[in-house]
Amino acid sequence: MATVYLCIGTQKTGTTTLQRFMARNAVALARQGYCYPRMKGLGFGKIYKNRNGHFLAYISRDESRQRNYLEEKEKRERAYGQLAQAAVDYPNIVLFDEIIWYQCRKYENFWQDVIAEFQKIGCEVKVVVYLRRQDQVLQSLWNQRVKRMPCIAKGFDAWIADKGYSYFPVDYYAHLMEISKFVGKENMLVRVFERGQFEGEGNSLLSDYLQTIGVQLTDDFKCSQEEANPALYGNFIELKRVMNGVPGYLEMEDFMWAELMSANIYQAAQNKPGKTDMFSYEDKQAFLRQFEGSNRKVAQEFLGREDGVLFREPVCALPKWKVDDGTMYQDLTTFLVKMFCRYENEVKGLNARIDELEKMLGALAKEQKKLANQKSLASRGYRKIKKFVTKGIL
């Protein structure tokens, strides 16, 4: 029986980096009996190319925004068909999609169906999940929601007050217990997203993750130091939040996002941003108190820690983030220059294309003229022949 390691996030715990690593090193994984399958023909688009477990979290909607359950079922059946063959060839299969953590609540009998379908193709399921301290993960989620589609224009305080994060389970114990009812607590591989708690050779997120699923990090693997999903820093988060609220902007498919991110990364490299917090220290402490009991139970029951400590990093008193008026003009100018550079390059590219097309048209015009001359000569020859035939010369 093959083992499926189903990694369900959570979001903002380095999942994009891990997915890219697994996809890039599929051959090295295969040498150790692990398959990170490229799910083919499911039509999820480029953004999901490394999230091979997305078929489980996929929600289809028709033009009237109604759920298309038939299409969801068809995609899952196609995916299980591909995984059935992988289960014959490999003892271990790794699937990944971080939104399963919350998306599973939108399906009736989600976990019962998942376990049953994998049993049909001869697989047992182990669920891997990384937990990040609630105040940290919500700040990161808000940043992500401002940064990328679907975008929001609410400030952090308003988003928290309105519980804009309600889709994301932050009572970790309650949610883990709900999943374990069907998966089994012994099959829940719960890890903590804290630098000081990572295990494996190197004590990094990658080494911790590979150790969790039983993979050895050898020289066969290619590692990358690039930041896969950088956050927006400083004034750039405010610029993007304001842009999101401008009527018509979201209908333009977020077209200035790439240049904003480029300016954001450039300025962060020039002037490394200091650590700040979206919460005030007092608000952060009050917010975290509501999860103390839940976190203690997770530590005791899922990690076997008698002391009940789940997160070990201290809750620090950091300056509360605010717009920096002193550097806003630099950030805004950098953003505008990035935009101008992009459009200037596009104009140059279009002009080069126009020149190329004009040369092609010129060549076609010459060829057309040549053919016209040949046609004219042929026509005159035809008329002469016809004249000779009429006079009986031919």
N, C-alpha and C positions, 0 to 999 in steps of 0.2 A: 504493500500500500504506500502510495506517495504521500509526502507531507506538503501541504500548502501553507506557506508563511504569508498571511494576509496582513499587510501593513496598512493601518487605517489612520495614520497621522500621529498626533493631531497637527493641524495647520500651524505654521510658524515654528516648526521644530526642525528646520533643515531638511525638509522632505524633498524639495526640488533638487538639492545637491545630491542626496542619496539616490534619487531616481536616475539622475544623469549618470552617476557613477555605475549603477547597476546596468543600465542600458549600454554604456560604453564598454563594459567589461563582460559582456555576455559570454564570450568565448572562454575567458579565464574562469568564470563561474561554472561553465559546462564541464570543465576539467575536474571540478570537485563534485560533480553530480547535481548542480543547481541550474535550473532553467529560469531565466528572466524573459518570458515570452513576449515577442512583438505581436500584439493582437492585430490581425490583418482584416481589412475589409469591413470594419465596424463604422467607419465614417465619422469619427469624433473630432478630426481636425488636428492640426499641428501641435496645439497646446497640450494635447493629451497623449502625444506619441510615447512618452516615457511613463505615463500613468496607466500601466497595463491592467489595473484593476477597475478602471473607470466604468466598465460595463455593469458593474454591480451597483454603482451610485448614479448611473445615468437616468435622468428624467426627461422624457420626451413630451413636448407640448405641440398641439396643432395651432393653426392660425388664430383660433379664438382663445388660446392659452389654456385649453383643456388637456389633461393628461392623456397621452397616447399610450395606453398600456400594451397594446398589441405590438407596437414598434419596440418598446422596452423588452418585451418577452422575446421577440425575434433576435434582437442583438445579444441577449444573454444566451439564448440557445446556440447561436453561432459561436460565441466565445467558449462556452462549455465544450462544444464539439472540437475546437482547437486544443483546449486543455486536456481533453481525453487522450489525445495522441501524445502530448507532452508527458502525461502521467505514465505512459507506457515506456517512454524513453529515458525519463529522469526520476530519481527517487525524491527530489525536492523541487518545488515550484515556488517562485516568489512573485507575489502580486502586490501592487501598491496604488493606493489613491487616498490622499489625506482627507478628502471630504466625506468618506464613508463614516467617519467619526460622528458627524451630525446628520448626514443624508439618510442613514439607515432608519432614522425615526420617521421618514416620510413614506416608507414602504410598510404595508401590513405584512406581518410574519417574515420580516427581512432575514433574520438570522436563522430561523427554522428552515427557510427555503435554501439559503446558502449552504448550510450543513447537509441538507438532503441532496442537493444537486451535486455537491462534491463527493458525497458517498456513492452516488450512482456511477461516477467515473473512477472510483477506487482511490479516493483521497481523504485524508484526515486534515483538519484545519487547526492551525495555531494562529492566534491573533497577536500582532505586535503593535504596541501603542506607546508613544512618547508623551509624557505629561510635562507641561511647563507651568510655572507658578501663575495663578490666575490673573494677577495684576499685570504681569509681563505679557502674557498671551493676548489679553484684551487690548493692550496698547498696540501691540503688533498687528492684531486683526483690524483695528480701526485704521491704522496706517495703510494697510493693504486695501481696505475698502475705499479709502480716499484715493489711493494711488491708481487702482486698476478697476476695470469693469467687474461687477456693477458698481459704479461710483456713488459716493454719498457726499453731501455738502455740509453735513452736521459737524460741529465742533466736538471734540472728545467729551467734554463735560455733558453736553446735551445728549450725546449718543449713549453715554453711561446712564444718565438719568432716565432716558426713555427705554432702557434695556434693549438697545439696538443689537446686542449680542445674544438675544434670547434663542436664536437658532443653534447656538453653540453650547453644548453641555459643559457647564463649569463646575457642577457638582460631580466630581470625578468618581467618587465611590458609587453613587446611585447609578451612573451610566455604566460603569464597569460591571456592576452586579447584574444589570439588565442583560448585558451581552453574555456574561458568564453563565446565565441560566441555560443557554443553548449551546455555547461553545465548551463550557466546563472551565472552572477556575484554574485547573491544572494546565489548560491550553492557552491561558492568557499570559503573554510575555510583556509585562509592564515595565517600562524604563522611565527614568527621570531625565529631562532635558536641562541638565546643569553641567557646566564644564568640569566641576570638581567631582561629579559622580559618574563620568564616563569611564568605562572599563576597556579591557583589551590592550594590545600593544600600541602605545602612543597616547592612550587615554583621550581619544578624540571621539566625536560623534560617529565617525565612520568605523573606527575600531570597535566601538561599543555595539553598533548595529550589526556588524559582521559577526562578532562573537555571539550576539543574541540569537542569530539564525544558524550559527554553526559553521561559518565560512572562515577559512584562514586567509589572512592578507599576505599574499606572496608577491614576489617580484613580477609575476605575470600581470598584475593589475596596474592599470594606468590611472594615476590620481591627478586631479586638477585643483589648483588653489583659487580658481575664480569664484566670486560670490554670485551664486545662481539667481538670487531673488533679492537684490538690495532694497533697503527701505528708503523712504524719502526723509531727508534730514532738514533740520532748521526751518528756514523760511520757505523751502520748496514744498513742504507739506501744506502750508497755508496758501501758497499760490495755487496748488492743485485743487485744494478744497474750494477756493473761490471760483476757479474755472468750472468746477463741477456744477456750481449753482447758476451759471450763466445760461439763460434759456437758449436752447438749440445746440449747446455744446455736446451733450451726450449723444445727440443724433448724428454727430459728425464722427462717430466711431473713435472718439478719444484721440484725434489725429495729432495732437501736440505732445502726447505722452512721452514718446521716445526722446524728443529733444529736451523735455523737462528732466527726464532721468539722466541724460547725458550731462546736462548742466549741473545737476545735483551731485553726480559722482565726481565731476571735475572740481567743483568747489569744495567737496568733502576732502579731496586729496590735497588741495591747496591749504585749506584751513580745517584741520581735523576737529569735528564738532565735539564739544564737551558733553558729558553725560547729563541728561535732564530726565524729568519724569512728567508724564501727562497728569498724574495724580499729585496732589499735595501729600506731604508725608502723613499728615493726620488722616486724610481721606483714604490713603492707601492702607493704613493700618486698620481702619474701620472696615474697609471693603474685604480685606483678607480674613478678618475675624469670623465672618460668616461661613468660611470653608475649613476652619480648623478641625472640626470633628470629622468631616468627610475625608480630609487629607490624612488624618491620623489613621483612620480605618484602612485607607488604601495602603499606607506604609506597613501596617501590621498584617493585613490579610493577603495582599498581593506581592509584597516584597519581603515579608517575614521579619520586619524590624520591630523588635520589642519596644524600642523607645518611641515609636509612632511618629518619627520625623520623616516627612516626605521630601520637603525642600530644605536644603541646608544652607543655601546662600543667605546672608543677612538681609533684612529689609532695610535698605539704606535711605537716609534722608538726602534726597537729591533736589537741586533747584527745579521748580516747576517750569515747564517749557512755556515760552512766550515768543511772540514775533520779535525778531531783532531788527528794529528800525535802522540801526547803524549800518548793517550789512545788506539791507534789503535792496538798495540800488545796485550793488555788485551782483547779487544773485539774479535780479531781474534783468540786468544788462547781459549777463552770461547766458541766460535763457534766450533772450532775444537774438543774440549773436548766433547761438546754435540754430535757431529757427532760420535766420537769414542765410547761414552757411548751407543749410539743407536745401532751401529753395534755390540758392544760387547754383548749387551742384545739379539740382533737377533741371534748371534752365539751361545750363551748359550741356547736360545730357540730351535735352530736347533739341537744342540747336544743332548738336552733332548729328542727331537723328534726322533733322530736317535737311542738313547738308548731304547726308547719305542718300536720303530719298530724292533730293533734287538731282544728284548725280545719276541715280537710277532712272529718273524721269528723262534726263537729258539723253542717256544711252538709249532708252526706249524710243525717244523722239527720233534720234538718228536712225535707229533700226526701222522705225515706221516709215521715215522718209525714203530709206533705201528700198523697202518693200513696195512703196508707192511708185518709185521710179521703175522698179522691175515690172510692176503691174502695168504701168503706162507703156513700157516697151512691148510687153506681151500683147497689150490691147492693140497697139499700132501694127504689130506683126500679124495679129489675127485679122485685122481689117484688110491688110494687104493681101493675105491669103484668100480671104473671102472675095475680094475684088478680082483676083486672078481666076478664081473658080467661076465667078459670075461671067467673066469674059471668055471662059473656056480655055484659058491659058494652062490651067491645071486640071 
